[in-house]
Amino acid sequence: MSTEQMKAALTPANTNALNAPTLNVLGMSTSVKLTHEQTYGQFSCIEVSLAPRQMGPPPHVHYELDEIMRVLEGTISVLQGDEVIEVAAGGWHFRPRGIVHTFWNGHDAPAKFIDMYPSSQDFAHYLEELSQLGLDMHNEGVNPFAPENIARFKALDARYNHEVFYEQMPAFMEKYGPK
């Protein structure tokens, strides 16, 4: 048994973990607040800001990851399976692995939440990679919805053992998107 002392981690207010930049993840302002590395491979968390009526990611399912959401401002709409629930500021929401879900801001005010990942999977790093992939596609001047680029997204998703249903996004936006 190791007797090495673990170190506490601190991310001061209005900063990101390890002074990293704020990410653009599928158009969402995303800040990593505690990294997997800082918590000895046990946990990571992010803060996400959504503009009024801003959509979140396509519906997706994690096969090894649970998520805990704490809404800080506004109200977040969450699709879990076939049910839509509203999580208002101060509310908590647990999304267990194996359930298709997504989220968005379906309201006229900004919203902000923290998502926590109590897992040995480094999901915050996935979001960093996803942000970089989106930036790369933008810099390449390619259509991210072209089949060859969806394949690039799906390859990244598979490395983190989750599945994103990109093909459902048009119908999802039609049903729940900005009116």
C-alpha positions in Angstrom: 0.0 0.0 0.0 1.3 3.4 -1.0 1.8 6.0 1.7 2.1 8.8 -0.7 0.0 11.8 0.3 -2.6 12.8 -2.2 -2.9 16.6 -2.9 -6.1 18.6 -2.8 -7.2 20.4 -6.0 -8.4 24.0 -6.2 -9.9 25.8 -9.1 -10.5 29.4 -8.0 -13.6 31.3 -9.0 -13.8 32.6 -12.6 -11.0 30.3 -13.8 -10.7 26.9 -15.4 -8.8 23.9 -14.0 -5.1 24.3 -14.6 -5.7 27.7 -16.2 -7.0 26.0 -19.4 -9.1 28.0 -21.9 -12.8 27.8 -22.1 -13.9 25.3 -24.7 -16.4 25.5 -27.5 -18.1 22.2 -27.5 -20.7 22.0 -30.3 -21.3 25.7 -29.8 -21.6 25.4 -26.0 -19.3 27.5 -23.7 -17.7 24.7 -21.6 -15.2 25.2 -18.8 -13.4 22.2 -17.2 -13.4 22.9 -13.4 -11.8 19.8 -12.0 -9.8 17.4 -14.2 -9.6 13.6 -14.0 -5.8 14.1 -13.4 -6.5 16.4 -10.4 -8.7 13.9 -8.8 -6.5 10.8 -9.2 -8.6 9.4 -11.9 -11.9 9.4 -9.9 -13.9 12.4 -11.0 -14.1 15.4 -13.4 -16.6 18.2 -13.8 -17.4 21.0 -16.2 -19.5 24.2 -16.2 -21.6 24.8 -19.2 -23.3 28.1 -20.2 -26.2 28.1 -22.7 -27.7 31.1 -24.4 -31.5 31.5 -24.5 -33.1 28.8 -26.7 -29.7 27.2 -27.3 -29.6 23.5 -28.2 -27.3 21.0 -26.5 -25.7 17.9 -28.0 -27.6 15.4 -30.2 -29.3 12.6 -28.2 -26.6 10.2 -26.9 -26.0 7.3 -24.5 -23.1 6.6 -22.2 -22.3 2.9 -21.6 -19.8 3.4 -18.8 -20.5 6.9 -17.4 -23.1 8.4 -15.0 -23.7 12.2 -14.9 -24.9 14.5 -12.2 -26.2 17.9 -13.1 -26.5 20.9 -10.8 -28.3 23.9 -12.4 -26.8 27.2 -11.3 -28.9 29.7 -13.4 -32.0 29.5 -15.5 -33.7 26.2 -16.4 -32.3 23.3 -18.4 -34.6 21.0 -20.4 -33.5 17.4 -20.2 -34.6 14.5 -22.4 -34.2 11.2 -20.7 -35.5 8.3 -22.7 -38.9 9.6 -24.0 -39.5 12.0 -21.1 -38.6 15.7 -21.0 -38.1 17.3 -17.6 -37.3 20.8 -16.5 -34.5 21.3 -14.0 -34.6 24.8 -12.6 -31.8 26.7 -10.8 -30.9 25.0 -7.6 -32.1 21.6 -8.9 -30.1 18.4 -9.3 -30.5 15.7 -12.0 -28.9 12.3 -12.2 -28.5 10.6 -15.6 -27.4 7.0 -15.2 -25.5 5.2 -17.9 -27.5 3.3 -20.5 -30.3 6.0 -20.9 -30.5 8.0 -24.1 -30.5 11.7 -23.1 -29.7 15.2 -24.1 -30.2 18.7 -22.8 -30.9 22.2 -24.0 -32.0 25.7 -22.9 -35.6 25.9 -24.0 -36.2 29.3 -22.3 -35.7 33.0 -23.0 -33.1 33.5 -20.3 -29.5 32.3 -20.2 -28.8 29.0 -18.3 -25.7 27.6 -16.6 -25.0 24.2 -15.0 -22.3 22.0 -13.6 -22.0 18.5 -14.9 -20.1 16.0 -12.7 -18.7 12.7 -13.8 -17.9 10.4 -10.9 -16.1 7.8 -13.0 -12.7 6.4 -13.8 -13.5 7.5 -17.4 -11.9 10.9 -18.3 -15.0 12.5 -19.9 -13.8 16.1 -19.5 -10.9 15.0 -21.8 -13.4 13.7 -24.3 -15.0 17.2 -24.4 -11.5 18.7 -24.9 -10.9 16.4 -27.9 -14.4 17.0 -29.2 -13.8 20.8 -29.0 -10.5 20.3 -30.9 -12.1 18.2 -33.6 -14.8 20.8 -34.2 -12.1 23.5 -34.4 -10.1 21.4 -36.8 -13.1 20.9 -39.1 -13.8 24.6 -39.0 -10.2 25.4 -39.9 -10.3 22.8 -42.7 -13.4 24.5 -44.1 -15.4 21.2 -44.2 -19.0 20.4 -43.5 -19.2 18.7 -40.1 -22.4 17.0 -41.2 -20.8 15.3 -44.2 -20.7 11.5 -43.8 -16.9 11.4 -43.7 -16.9 14.0 -40.8 -19.7 12.3 -38.9 -17.4 9.2 -39.1 -14.6 11.3 -37.4 -17.0 12.2 -34.6 -18.2 8.6 -34.2 -14.6 7.3 -34.0 -14.0 9.7 -31.1 -17.3 8.7 -29.4 -16.4 5.0 -29.7 -13.1 5.6 -27.9 -15.1 6.8 -24.9 -17.7 4.0 -25.2 -20.7 6.1 -25.9 -23.0 6.5 -28.9 -24.2 9.8 -30.3 -27.3 9.7 -32.5 -26.3 12.5 -34.9 -29.0 11.4 -37.4 -31.7 12.3 -34.8 -30.7 15.9 -34.5 -32.8 17.4 -37.3 -36.0 15.8 -36.0 -35.0 16.7 -32.4 -34.5 20.3 -33.3 -37.8 20.4 -35.2 -39.6 19.2 -32.1 -37.7 21.0 -29.3 -35.6 23.7 -31.0 -36.1 27.4 -31.0 -39.5 28.5 -32.0 
